[in-house]
């Protein structure tokens, strides 16, 4: 069996050398895999990739970068057999339900020489490497033979500084049209705190770094209009809100606890700097890990509410169509569950009673 492995490695080395000299756009079986994340709705970090690909075998090195606004990575295994197994097992799978699809091919590069250990590149065989420049330009790693400049076709200069976690720059609203096209095969338990994914139109308001907690701080609210119920409804479009607390001594500020960090990240990316009740609210990660309920007998004036058991959570059912309908706030609402006897006039009147002016209305066949 050892002889078979050695022959396979020799054959892979020959194929990699042939690929480097030209020919196909990708190499043959190789220890280095090239991963492209399609329909990337949620941030995918280097650590997430390491955890996923380590389930197949030991990961030696990872480098992440962007090309044509798509998040990509190079991952090196110790041998061709493990790399082949990873490609067979993981190609076409989704990190989250209906999104973040892994497309895997063999790289032309026979090995990676990583210079820095940071959130863009990692050499697990050499933990003493410096962190270097976190924006990671194309000089951060080179081909294993020591030849610089070999990786220019991978577009490493396209990295967006400041988007830690490798979120690709410039993901536009076209993502919503493309997302969900891949196989819906979620990796159960693959990522701690992982959630079923969502197909959503991104607006460019991406978090400066991936959320590690589930609590958001919301500021510049209208004190007269803000209530736990109103914030539950607003943030509930982007995740299942567990608790809301309006600060007693600063009622234009509130804490909103989502079910898990990815939902908090989605809410932040869609609601930060959006006008609510005529004021541009600010949404940012909170230092608090949970929203504390008031102790028994402690006056709260109804400013803190627990919605854990609410029947209005949109995402409690795995595979729900709600996962495919997350978009930025807009002036157009989609209404569903309308009883057959309700007419357009009934609906218009309901909105007018609530002081909303309906500009246009359309029933779907």
N, C-alpha and C positions, 0 to 999 in steps of 0.2 A: 504493500500500500504506500509506503514511503516513496518508493521509486515512481509510482504514478504521480504523486504530488510533485516530485522534483521535475518530472517530465512536463507536467502542466505548467510549472513555473518557468521552465526554460522556453516553452512554446509561447507563454504570455510575454516574456521579455522580447522574444523575436517579433511578435505581433506589435508590441508597443513601439519598438524601434522602427518598424515599417510604417506605423501610423505617424510617427514624428517626422518622417521624411516626406510625408504627403499622403494622398489617397483619400480614404474615407474621412468624414467629418468627426468621427469618434474612433477611439482605439478598440482593439479586441479585448478579450478577457485580461484583466489587469488588477493590481492591488489597489489602484486609485479609482474611485467612483465619482462621477459628476452628478450632482443632485440639483434638479430644478423644482422649485415650489410653485405649482400652478394654483390659481384661485386663492391667493393668499389673503384671507380675510383677517386672521388674527396673527400677531407677531410670532415668528418662529425663531428662537434664539439658538445660538451655537450649543448651549447646554441641552436644549430640547433634542437637537439632532444627535448629540452624543448619547443621550439616554436611549433614543430609539434604535440607533444603529449598534449600540453595545449589546442589545439583546441577541444579535446574531453572532457577534464575536468581538474580540478586543479591538477597539478603535485606537490607532496610533496618532493620527493627526487630522485636524479639520481646519479648513480655511473657508470663510464665507465672503461673498461679494455680490454685486448686482450686475446684470447685463440686460440692456433693453428694458429696464424697470422691473425685472424679475429677480427675485432672491434666489441665489444659487450657492452651492457649496461643493468643495472637493473633500472627500473623506478617504483616508488611506488605512487599509487593513494590513496585517502582517503577511498574508498570503492570498493567492488568487482564489483558492477554494472558498475562503470565508467571504471574499468580495462577491464571488458568483452567487453564493447563498443569499447574501444581503440583497443583491439585485433581484433574484427570483422571488424572495419573500416580500419585499417592500415596494417594488416598482408598481405604480398605479394605486397604491393604498392612500388613504386620507389620514392625516394626523388628527383632524377633527371632522365631525360628521359633515359631509358634503362640501368640504373646503380643505385648503392646504394640502393639495395632492402631490405626492412624491413622484417625479419622473426621473428615472435613474438610467444612466448610460455609463459605459466605461470611458474613462479619461484617456487621452493620449499620453499623459504624463506618467512615467514609471514610478516616480516618488515625489514627495513634497519636502521642501526644506524650509520649515517655519522659523521666522526670526523672532516673533513676539508671541507672548501668551496674553491675550486680552479677549474682549468679547467678539472679535472678528476672526481670530486665528488661535489655534492651540496645538501645542506639541505635547502629548501626554507622556512621551518618553523622556522629556526634558523639562520638568516643572520649574527649573531655575531661570528660564528665559525671562528677559525684561518685558515689561508691558508695552513699551514703545509708544508710538503714536496711535491713539485709539481710533483715529479715522482710517488707518490702514490703507496706504496707497499701494501701487503695484510692486514696490520694492520690498514689501514686508515679507515676501517669500519668493523663492526662485526654484527652478527645476533642480531635481536632486543632484544633477551633475555639476551644479555651481554656475550654470550659464544664466546670467541675468537677462531680463527682458523677454523671456520665452512665453510669458503669460499675457501679453498684450491683447490677444484675441478674446480673452475672457472679460475684458471691459472693466478691470478693477478700478479705473479712475471714476467710474460712475457711482461709487459709494456716496451715500448722503451723510455728511458729518452730523453727529449728534443723535442719530437714530439708533441708539444702542439696541442690541437684540437683532440687528440685521433686517429691520423692516425696509422693504424696497422703497425708494423714493418715487413719487409721482404716480402712485396707484390711483387712477381716476375712477369716475363713476362707471366706466366700462367694465370694471371688476364685477359689478352686480349682474351684468348680463352673462358673464362667463362663468361665474361661480356656481357650484352645484352640478356642473356637467360631468365631473368625475364620479367614480364609483363611490357609493355611500357605504364605506366599510370602516367604521370608526375603530381606532385602536383602544379598546377598553382598558383603562388603567395605564395606558402608555405614558401619559404625562400627568404628574400630580396636579390635581385641581383642573384637569382637562375637562372640557365641556363639549357638548354637541355643537358643531359649527353653525355659522350663519352666512347666508349669501346677502351681502349688503353693499350698497353704493358708498364708497369712501369719498370724503370731501377734501382730503388733504389735511384735516385737522387731526394729525396723528400725535399720540403722546410722545414726549421727548424721550421717554424710556419705558420699558414694559412695566406694567403694574405688578407689584409683588404682594400687595394687600388688596382687600375687597372694599375698603371704605374710601369714599370720596368726600372732599370738602367743597361745598358749593357756596359761593359768595356773591355779593351784589344783588341779592334777591329783593323783591318788593315786599317789605314787611307786612303790608296790609293784605297782600294776596297769597303769600306763601303759607302753606300748611303741610303737615305730613302727608295727608291724602293727595294733595296736588303734586307733590314731589314724587310720591309713589307712582302716580299715573304717568308723569313725565319720564322718569328714569326707567319705569317698567317697560317702556317700548324697547329698551336695549338690554334688558336682563331682569332677573327676578329679584326685586328689592326685598331685603329682609327686614331692615329697620331704618327709620328716619328720625333724626333729632334736630329740631330747630334750636339754636343756642339761646339760652334764656336771657343772657345779658347782651346779645348781639343778634337780633332776630333777622338780620339780613344775611346771616350765615347759617348753614345747615350741614349735618353729616348724613350721608346716604350710604348704607351698607348693602352691597350687592351679594349675590350668592357666592361668587368666586372672582378671582382677580381678572380673568379674561373679560367677563361681563363688565367689570368696572372700567377696563381699558376701552371697551367698545363705547360705553356711555360717555366717557371722557372725550373720545375722539369725535363724537357726534354733537355733543352739547356744549363744549367749552366755547365761550364767546358768542353763543347764540342769544338772540333777544327773546326774553321771557317776561311777559307783563311790561313790555316797553323798556326793559333794562337789559344790558348785555351782561349775562351772568358769567362767572368764572368757575371752572371745574378743574380740580387738581387732586392728586393723591393725598390722602390724609395720613398723618403719623399714627393714627389710632388703628388698631387691628380689628376692633369690634365697636359697635355702638352700644353703650351701656344703658340699660333700662333704669329708671329712677327707683331708688330703694323704697320699700313700703313706708307710706306716710310722708314721703318727701314730695313737696309741692312741685308740680311740673306744668300745670296749666294746659295739659294736652299737647305739649310740644314734642313729645317722644312717642312713637307708635311702633309696635311690632307687627309686621305683615307676613311673618314666616308662614302662617297657615292660611293666607289669603287664597280665595278661589280664583283670583284675577291674575295669577302668574301666567305669563304667556309661554314660557319655555319648559314647563314641568313635564311635558310629554316628549320623550325622545323621538326624533324624526318628524316633529310637528312642522307643518307648513310655515309656521311663524318664523322658523329659522331661516327661511328663504325670503323673508319680507322685512328686512331691517334696512332702513334708508335714513338719510339726513332729514331733519325737520323741513317741511314744505307747506305751502298753502293748500295743497290738495290732500284730502283724506279719503281713505278706502274704507267703506262701510260694509260689514258682512252680517249674516244672521238676521237680515231684514225679513220680518213676517210677510207672507204673500199678500195680505190685504193692505199693507202700508203703501201709500202713494207718494209720489214726489212732493206733492203739496204738504203732506203730513211731515215729511222729513225737513223740508224747508221751514215750516212753521216751528218745528222743535228747535232748530238752530236760531231762528229769529227771536224766539222767546228768551233764549240765552244771550241775546244781544250780538249774535254773529250774522254778518251779511253774506249770504251765499251768492257767489258770482256765477257759478255754473254748476250743473248737475247732470249726471248721466247714469242711467241704469244699464247694467250689463245684461245681455240676452240670457 
